[in-house]
């Protein structure tokens, strides 16, 4: 009877914690149960990243009905936009590390000043990207190896996606502010809102349902930017008008050269880290593009499905960064290390399970998006090969985020440079062209590089130098 009562009590406590995580109840993550802290942080972060991944899947689902050229437009543009993701995510790593350290030090005023610099620097970054997007969209598609029909169909899509990239940048960097403060629920709610709008608007603007114009693939860009824009406004509302651990007043929205430069110095390694990683995806897409629209379409579908599974795992990894940053801020490196191994165990178990599912059901998953035989064949093969490396993906994610959470963004940068640029890209080109494996060779390079990252990161993490990093 006592055991049954104890079991019910544990279950009740578990669901109580889930409720706290979803409501955004704030906690002190520098003390108490690590499992409880990881759960409270991971639930909203996993759901947030899951919502971000839905953007990719929803867009490709509706666009796939327009044919292989339309899918190629989205795939090639997304490969270019990953460079923006690189800067936004790399910058976000620094933001989370610095904000988490300040919260761990109980210095909320300095955390708010840092948040102000984040918004200003994000706006400057967008101005550069928007100028390029509005003026050179056709040239970008051509440079990426797109056919003339793809360029004509997709130049407006590319222009709108790059021109509206402020929504991407602000979603990532404001979410990083809240993650660093230990309140990831705001970002989760923002992504729920953004996705709901995108899911409704996508078919309306692509196919011209009801009173909406039929914009084709361009409609997907419009819907995505509207959804993301409203999500970003939601987070801004909470940043300025909410009652959270970190709160920004309009009077604080001024440029501070000292704080901005400090952020830039910390973020440079993170930006380069993700720029190296995402630039490699651009090169891989360029290699795939030489084999035609069907190859690009199959590869794009497989990558979008893979991203759908990667991003929730990134959510759990982001929880690692917050726990490491706040624990180091509270001068408790042992707690930081214990948090890394705990989240690594959960992440590997999750990704390995997902990898098995993808190996078994890859054809059905790809056919959900497109039924053209060649697209299905290429997409299935690509998805299965990438799934083989999922355990390595999972471990590498957690360990690199642990470095980032400590403010050591340089170590993952060098690991990425070696594994992606010196190994993955040459591997992909040789396998695809010299050994005539085409898209299969590119997929093999992805799994091999990610597994190698996990091995090197594990070896370096055990050295422990990240524990003394100052930010």
C-alpha positions in Angstrom: 0.0 0.0 0.0 2.8 2.3 0.9 4.6 1.5 -2.4 1.5 2.2 -4.4 1.0 5.5 -2.5 4.7 6.5 -3.1 4.4 5.6 -6.8 1.3 7.8 -7.2 3.1 10.6 -5.4 6.0 10.4 -7.8 3.7 10.4 -10.8 1.8 13.4 -9.4 5.1 15.2 -8.8 6.3 14.4 -12.4 3.2 15.9 -14.0 3.4 18.9 -11.6 6.9 19.6 -12.9 5.7 19.2 -16.5 3.0 21.8 -15.7 5.5 24.2 -14.2 7.7 23.8 -17.3 4.8 24.5 -19.7 3.6 27.5 -17.6 7.1 29.0 -17.4 7.4 29.0 -13.6 10.8 30.3 -12.8 13.3 28.2 -10.7 16.8 28.5 -9.4 18.7 26.0 -11.6 22.0 26.5 -9.7 20.9 24.2 -6.8 18.6 21.3 -6.1 17.9 18.1 -8.2 19.7 18.1 -11.5 17.1 15.7 -13.0 14.4 18.1 -12.0 16.3 21.1 -13.4 17.0 19.2 -16.7 13.3 18.3 -17.0 12.1 21.8 -16.3 14.4 23.3 -18.9 14.3 20.5 -21.5 10.5 20.3 -21.9 9.9 23.8 -23.2 13.2 23.8 -25.2 12.4 20.5 -26.9 8.9 21.7 -27.7 10.3 25.0 -29.0 12.8 23.3 -31.3 10.1 20.8 -32.3 7.9 23.8 -33.4 10.8 25.3 -35.3 11.3 22.0 -37.2 7.6 22.0 -38.1 8.2 25.1 -40.2 10.5 23.1 -42.5 8.1 20.1 -42.7 4.9 22.1 -43.3 6.5 24.3 -46.0 7.9 21.3 -47.9 4.6 19.3 -47.5 2.6 22.0 -49.3 5.2 23.1 -51.8 5.9 19.4 -52.8 2.5 19.4 -54.5 3.8 22.0 -57.0 6.5 19.7 -58.4 10.2 19.0 -58.2 11.2 22.5 -59.4 9.3 24.1 -56.5 10.9 21.8 -54.0 14.3 22.6 -55.5 13.6 26.3 -55.0 12.9 25.7 -51.3 15.8 23.4 -50.8 18.4 25.7 -52.5 17.1 28.8 -50.8 17.1 27.0 -47.4 20.7 26.0 -48.0 21.6 29.7 -48.4 19.5 30.7 -45.4 21.4 28.2 -43.3 24.2 30.8 -43.5 21.8 33.2 -41.7 21.0 30.5 -39.2 24.7 30.0 -38.7 25.1 33.6 -37.6 21.9 33.7 -35.6 22.5 30.4 -33.8 26.2 31.2 -33.3 25.3 34.6 -31.8 22.6 32.9 -29.8 25.1 30.6 -28.2 27.0 33.6 -26.9 23.8 35.3 -25.7 22.7 32.2 -23.8 26.2 31.8 -22.2 26.5 35.4 -21.2 22.9 35.8 -19.9 23.1 32.5 -18.0 26.4 33.5 -16.4 24.9 36.9 -15.3 21.8 35.2 -13.9 24.0 32.7 -12.1 25.9 35.7 -10.6 22.5 37.3 -9.7 23.2 40.3 -11.8 19.9 40.9 -13.6 20.7 44.6 -14.4 23.7 43.6 -16.4 21.8 40.8 -18.0 19.2 43.3 -19.2 21.9 45.6 -20.7 23.2 42.6 -22.6 19.8 41.9 -23.9 19.5 45.4 -25.3 22.8 45.0 -27.2 21.5 41.7 -28.6 18.4 43.4 -30.2 20.5 46.2 -31.7 23.1 43.9 -33.2 20.4 41.7 -34.6 18.8 44.6 -36.4 22.2 45.6 -38.0 22.7 42.0 -39.2 19.3 42.0 -40.8 19.9 45.2 -42.7 22.9 43.6 -44.5 21.1 40.4 -45.3 17.9 42.2 -46.5 20.0 44.3 -48.9 21.6 41.3 -50.5 18.3 39.4 -50.7 16.3 42.1 -52.3 18.9 42.8 -54.9 20.6 39.5 -55.8 18.1 36.7 -55.3 18.4 35.4 -58.9 22.2 35.6 -58.8 22.2 33.5 -55.6 20.0 30.8 -57.1 22.2 30.7 -60.3 25.4 30.5 -58.2 23.9 27.5 -56.4 23.5 25.7 -59.6 19.7 26.1 -60.1 18.3 25.6 -63.6 16.7 28.5 -65.4 13.2 27.3 -64.7 14.0 27.0 -61.0 15.4 30.6 -61.0 12.4 32.0 -62.7 10.0 30.2 -60.3 12.0 30.9 -57.2 13.6 34.3 -57.3 10.7 36.0 -55.5 10.6 33.3 -52.9 14.4 33.7 -52.2 14.0 37.5 -52.1 11.2 37.4 -49.6 12.9 34.8 -47.4 16.2 36.8 -47.2 14.5 40.1 -47.0 12.3 38.9 -44.1 15.2 37.3 -42.3 14.8 39.6 -39.3 12.0 37.2 -38.2 14.5 34.3 -38.2 17.2 36.4 -36.4 14.9 37.8 -33.7 13.2 34.4 -33.1 16.6 32.8 -32.4 18.3 35.6 -30.4 15.4 36.6 -28.2 14.7 32.9 -27.4 18.4 32.7 -26.4 17.9 35.6 -24.0 15.0 33.8 -22.3 16.9 30.4 -22.4 19.9 31.9 -20.7 17.6 33.4 -18.0 16.1 29.9 -17.5 12.7 30.7 -19.0 12.4 28.8 -22.2 8.6 28.7 -22.1 8.2 32.1 -23.7 10.1 30.9 -26.8 8.1 27.7 -26.9 4.8 29.7 -26.8 6.1 32.0 -29.5 6.9 29.0 -31.8 3.5 27.5 -31.2 1.9 30.8 -32.3 4.2 31.2 -35.3 3.6 27.6 -36.5 -0.2 27.8 -36.1 -0.3 30.9 -38.3 2.1 29.4 -40.8 0.1 26.1 -41.1 -3.1 28.1 -41.8 -1.6 30.6 -44.2 0.6 28.2 -46.2 -2.1 26.4 -48.2 -4.1 29.6 -48.5 -1.3 31.6 -50.1 0.3 28.8 -52.1 -3.0 27.5 -53.7 -5.1 30.6 -53.4 -7.8 29.2 -51.1 -10.8 31.4 -50.3 -10.1 35.2 -50.7 -6.3 34.7 -50.7 -4.2 35.1 -53.9 -2.6 32.1 -55.5 1.1 32.8 -55.1 2.6 29.4 -55.6 6.0 28.8 -53.9 6.2 32.5 -53.1 3.2 32.1 -50.9 5.2 29.8 -48.6 7.7 32.5 -48.1 5.0 35.1 -47.2 3.3 32.7 -44.8 6.5 31.8 -43.1 7.6 35.4 -42.6 4.2 36.4 -41.2 4.1 33.5 -38.8 7.7 34.0 -37.6 7.2 37.8 -37.4 4.2 37.5 -35.1 6.1 35.0 -33.0 9.0 37.4 -32.6 6.6 40.2 -31.6 5.2 38.0 -28.9 8.6 37.5 -27.4 9.4 41.2 -27.6 6.2 41.9 -25.7 7.3 39.6 -22.9 10.8 41.0 -22.9 9.6 44.6 -22.5 6.2 44.1 -20.8 6.4 40.9 -18.9 7.3 40.1 -15.3 10.1 37.7 -15.7 13.6 37.2 -14.3 15.0 39.2 -17.2 13.1 42.4 -18.2 14.1 45.2 -20.5 12.9 48.8 -20.3 12.8 51.0 -23.4 15.2 53.4 -21.6 17.8 50.6 -21.6 17.6 50.2 -25.4 20.7 52.1 -26.1 24.0 51.1 -27.7 26.8 50.2 -25.3 30.1 49.8 -27.1 31.7 47.9 -24.2 28.9 45.4 -23.7 28.3 45.0 -27.5 32.0 44.3 -28.1 32.1 41.8 -25.2 29.2 40.0 -26.9 30.8 40.1 -30.3 34.1 38.6 -28.9 32.3 35.7 -27.2 30.0 35.2 -30.2 32.7 35.2 -32.8 33.6 31.7 -32.0 30.0 30.6 -32.0 29.2 32.3 -35.3 32.3 30.8 -37.0 31.4 27.5 -35.5 27.9 27.4 -37.0 29.0 29.3 -40.2 31.5 26.5 -40.8 28.8 23.9 -40.2 26.1 25.5 -42.3 28.5 26.5 -45.1 29.2 22.9 -45.5 25.5 22.2 -46.0 25.6 24.8 -48.8 28.5 23.1 -50.5 26.8 19.7 -50.1 23.6 21.1 -51.8 25.8 22.5 -54.6 27.2 19.0 -55.1 23.7 17.5 -55.2 22.4 20.2 -57.6 24.6 18.9 -60.4 22.5 15.7 -60.5 19.2 17.4 -61.3 15.9 18.6 -59.7 14.8 15.1 -58.7 18.1 14.6 -56.8 17.7 18.0 -55.1 14.0 17.3 -54.3 14.8 13.9 -52.7 17.8 15.2 -50.8 15.8 18.2 -49.6 12.9 16.1 -48.3 15.3 13.8 -46.5 17.1 16.8 -44.9 13.9 18.5 -43.9 12.7 15.2 -42.2 16.1 14.9 -40.5 15.9 18.5 -39.2 12.5 17.7 -37.8 14.1 15.1 -35.6 17.4 17.1 -35.0 15.8 20.2 -33.6 14.0 18.6 -30.6 17.4 17.0 -29.7 18.9 20.5 -30.0 16.3 21.6 -27.5 17.6 19.1 -24.9 21.1 20.2 -25.8 20.2 23.8 -25.2 19.1 22.9 -21.7 22.7 21.7 -21.2 24.0 25.1 -22.2 21.8 26.9 -19.7 22.7 24.4 -16.9 26.4 24.7 -17.6 26.3 28.5 -17.8 24.4 29.0 -14.6 26.3 26.4 -12.7 29.6 28.0 -13.7 28.2 31.4 -12.8 27.4 30.0 -9.3 31.0 28.6 -9.1 29.9 24.9 -9.2 31.7 23.2 -12.1 31.0 19.7 -10.8 27.3 20.3 -11.1 27.9 21.6 -14.7 29.7 18.4 -15.7 27.1 16.2 -14.1 24.4 18.0 -16.1 26.2 17.3 -19.3 26.4 13.6 -18.8 22.8 13.4 -17.7 21.5 15.2 -20.7 23.8 13.3 -23.0 22.4 10.0 -21.8 18.8 11.1 -22.6 19.7 12.6 -25.9 21.5 9.5 -27.2 18.6 7.3 -26.2 16.1 9.6 -27.9 18.0 10.0 -31.2 18.9 6.3 -31.4 15.2 5.4 -31.1 14.3 7.9 -33.8 17.1 6.6 -36.1 15.6 3.1 -35.9 12.2 4.4 -36.8 13.6 6.3 -39.8 15.5 3.2 -41.0 12.2 1.2 -40.9 9.8 3.7 -42.4 11.9 6.0 -44.6 10.0 5.1 -47.9 6.6 5.9 -46.4 7.9 9.1 -44.9 9.3 10.4 -48.1 6.2 9.4 -50.1 4.1 11.5 -47.7 5.8 14.5 -49.3 6.3 13.4 -52.9 5.5 10.2 -54.9 7.7 10.7 -57.9 9.7 7.4 -58.1 13.2 8.9 -58.5 12.5 11.5 -55.7 11.3 8.7 -53.4 14.4 6.5 -54.2 16.9 9.3 -53.5 15.0 10.6 -50.5 14.7 7.2 -48.9 18.4 6.3 -49.4 19.5 9.7 -48.1 17.3 9.5 -45.0 18.4 6.0 -44.1 22.1 6.8 -44.4 21.8 9.9 -42.3 19.8 8.0 -39.6 22.8 5.6 -39.2 24.7 8.5 -37.6 22.0 9.6 -35.1 23.7 8.4 -31.9 26.8 10.4 -32.9 24.6 13.4 -33.7 23.1 13.2 -30.3 26.3 13.0 -28.3 28.0 15.7 -30.4 25.1 18.1 -29.9 25.3 17.9 -26.1 29.0 18.2 -25.8 29.3 21.1 -28.2 26.5 22.9 -26.4 28.3 22.2 -23.1 31.4 24.1 -24.5 29.1 26.9 -25.7 27.3 27.2 -22.4 30.6 27.6 -20.7 31.5 30.4 -23.1 34.2 28.3 -24.9 32.9 28.7 -28.4 36.4 28.3 -29.9 36.7 24.6 -29.3 33.6 23.5 -31.2 34.7 25.9 -34.0 38.0 24.1 -34.5 36.2 20.7 -34.3 33.7 21.8 -36.9 36.4 23.2 -39.2 38.3 19.9 -39.2 35.3 17.6 -39.5 33.2 19.6 -42.0 35.7 21.5 -44.2 38.7 19.3 -44.1 36.9 16.0 -44.1 33.2 16.2 -45.0 33.3 18.3 -48.1 36.2 16.5 -49.8 34.6 13.2 -48.8 31.3 14.2 -50.3 32.8 15.5 -53.6 35.0 12.4 -54.1 32.2 10.0 -53.2 29.6 11.7 -55.4 31.8 12.3 -58.4 34.9 10.1 -58.5 33.2 7.0 -57.0 29.9 7.9 -58.8 27.8 7.5 -55.7 26.0 10.8 -56.4 23.6 11.8 -53.6 24.4 8.6 -51.6 28.0 9.8 -51.3 26.9 13.2 -49.9 24.6 11.4 -47.4 27.5 9.2 -46.3 29.7 12.3 -45.7 27.0 13.7 -43.3 26.9 10.7 -41.0 30.6 10.2 -41.0 31.4 13.8 -40.1 28.9 14.0 -37.3 30.1 10.8 -35.7 33.7 12.1 -35.9 32.6 15.3 -34.2 31.2 13.3 -31.3 34.4 11.4 -30.9 36.7 14.4 -30.9 34.3 16.5 -28.6 34.2 13.6 -26.1 38.0 13.4 -25.9 38.4 17.2 -25.5 35.5 17.6 -23.0 37.2 15.0 -20.7 40.2 17.3 -20.5 38.1 19.8 -18.4 39.6 23.1 -19.7 36.1 24.5 -20.3 35.5 24.7 -16.6 37.8 27.7 -16.2 36.5 29.7 -19.2 35.6 33.4 -18.3 32.9 35.4 -20.0 
